[in-house]
Amino acid sequence: MSLIRWNPTRDLATFPSDIFNMQREMNKMFDSFSRGVDEPTLLNGNWMPAVDVAEEDNEYVVKIELPGVNKDDVKITLESNILTIRGEKKAEKETKEKNYHRMERSYGSFQRSFTLPTTVKNDKIDAEYRDGILSITLPKAEEAKPKHIEVKVK
């Protein structure tokens, strides 16, 4: 068996081209994934609002960004511990005088569903819509609230 002296700089010589090859392959993969997808279709029907779900001591809070959505176009339902928020962001009427160079705002219907814990008081759920943010408060039942037990030292 012969010994070969290891030279770390020899491996580094191909490093940049390896990175560029990997980037090229990733770009090909994403291009093939999105090929055939019609951009206007994405803008007109596959809109999904951002949602934050937080747990506090006494409640769960769900906040949904719905800019430009009329509160009358939003429906909230609760069935079998599944909270469903559905609605529609309607497109503005197109005017012939405007010469659009780019349209990036999304429109269309949406639906988001969340499975709730069984410890939520279904009859006390509250929803508020202000400044394009829908806030849904889901109070916890007493048995689900954290209990503080004092430890006595003897």
C-alpha positions as a printed Julia matrix, in Angstrom:
154×3 Matrix{Float64}:
   0.0    0.0     0.0
   1.35   3.39   -0.94
   0.82   6.54    1.03
  -0.58   9.57   -0.71
  -0.06  12.94    0.76
  -3.38  14.75    1.31
  -3.59  18.24   -0.07
  -6.71  20.12    1.15
  -6.31  22.87   -1.43
  -6.76  20.3    -4.21
 -10.37  19.73   -3.06
 -10.95  23.46   -2.74
  -9.98  24.04   -6.36
 -13.28  22.49   -7.52
 -15.35  24.02   -4.72
 -16.78  27.07   -6.56
 -17.75  25.07   -9.63
 -19.41  22.43   -7.42
 -21.55  25.12   -5.8
 -22.51  26.58   -9.18
 -23.4   23.12  -10.49
 -25.6   22.49   -7.47
 -27.28  25.89   -7.92
 -27.88  25.16  -11.6
 -29.49  21.81  -10.72
 -31.71  23.45   -8.07
 -32.79  26.11  -10.58
 -33.67  23.39  -13.1
 -35.72  21.57  -10.48
 -37.72  24.69   -9.56
 -38.16  25.66  -13.21
 -39.56  22.24  -14.06
 -41.84  22.41  -11.02
 -43.32  25.76  -12.01
 -43.38  25.15  -15.77
 -46.91  25.02  -17.02
 -48.29  27.05  -14.12
 -50.18  30.04  -15.43
 -49.32  33.16  -13.42
 -52.77  34.78  -13.77
 -54.3   31.59  -12.36
 -52.12  31.95   -9.29
 -53.16  35.55   -8.88
 -56.87  34.91   -9.35
 -57.68  31.86   -7.29
 -54.99  30.45   -5.04
 -54.72  33.12   -2.39
 -53.99  31.95    1.15
 -53.91  34.53    3.99
 -51.16  34.35    6.61
 -52.22  33.02   10.03
 -50.7   33.21   13.52
 -51.9   30.83   16.24
 -50.79  31.57   19.8
 -51.52  29.92   23.13
 -51.9   32.06   26.22
 -52.69  31.07   29.8
 -56.46  31.36   29.45
 -57.05  31.19   25.69
 -55.86  30.46   22.19
 -55.68  33.38   19.77
 -55.87  33.0    15.98
 -54.94  36.07   13.91
 -55.47  36.13   10.15
 -54.28  38.83    7.77
 -57.15  39.79    5.47
 -56.23  43.14    3.91
 -58.8   44.37    1.44
 -61.39  41.78    2.49
 -64.83  43.02    3.54
 -65.96  41.55    6.89
 -69.21  40.45    5.24
 -67.17  38.23    2.88
 -65.72  36.19    5.79
 -67.52  33.23    7.4
 -66.33  31.46   10.56
 -67.74  28.03   11.43
 -67.04  25.51   14.17
 -68.03  21.9    13.61
 -66.68  18.82   15.42
 -63.83  20.86   16.97
 -62.71  22.1    13.55
 -62.55  25.87   13.2
 -62.97  26.92    9.56
 -62.45  30.42    8.21
 -63.51  30.96    4.62
 -63.98  34.03    2.53
 -63.16  35.86   -0.63
 -60.97  38.77   -1.59
 -62.71  40.31   -4.56
 -60.78  41.87   -7.4
 -61.28  45.53   -8.1
 -63.18  46.4   -11.23
 -60.85  46.72  -14.17
 -60.71  50.16  -15.72
 -59.65  50.63  -19.31
 -57.95  53.98  -18.6
 -55.27  52.42  -16.4
 -52.23  50.98  -18.06
 -50.94  48.32  -15.66
 -47.27  47.49  -15.88
 -47.34  44.91  -13.11
 -50.07  43.23  -11.03
 -48.93  41.35   -7.93
 -51.91  41.55   -5.58
 -53.75  38.26   -5.18
 -57.5   37.74   -5.26
 -59.83  34.83   -4.88
 -61.51  32.66   -2.32
 -59.7   31.04    0.59
 -60.37  28.52    3.31
 -58.28  27.72    6.39
 -59.21  25.01    8.9
 -57.73  24.24   12.32
 -58.43  21.35   14.66
 -59.12  22.71   18.12
 -58.3   20.98   21.38
 -61.31  19.54   23.17
 -60.58  21.92   26.05
 -61.88  24.99   24.19
 -65.15  26.54   25.37
 -67.03  26.41   22.07
 -69.84  28.66   23.29
 -67.47  31.49   24.32
 -65.53  31.96   21.06
 -65.2   35.61   20.04
 -64.12  37.19   16.74
 -63.07  40.76   16.0
 -62.11  42.32   12.66
 -60.03  45.49   12.73
 -57.56  47.06   10.28
 -57.51  44.0     8.02
 -56.73  41.57   10.87
 -59.29  39.0    11.98
 -58.67  37.97   15.62
 -60.46  34.9    16.96
 -60.26  34.27   20.72
 -60.85  30.71   21.87
 -61.14  30.54   25.7
 -59.82  27.46   27.48
 -61.99  25.41   29.81
 -61.06  25.53   33.5
 -59.51  22.05   33.47
 -57.13  23.1    30.68
 -55.78  26.19   32.43
 -52.41  25.8    34.1
 -52.58  25.35   37.85
 -49.95  26.76   40.15
 -49.13  24.56   43.12
 -47.09  26.02   45.91
 -44.3   23.77   47.11
 -43.83  23.9    50.87
 -40.38  23.44   52.29
 -40.12  21.53   55.59
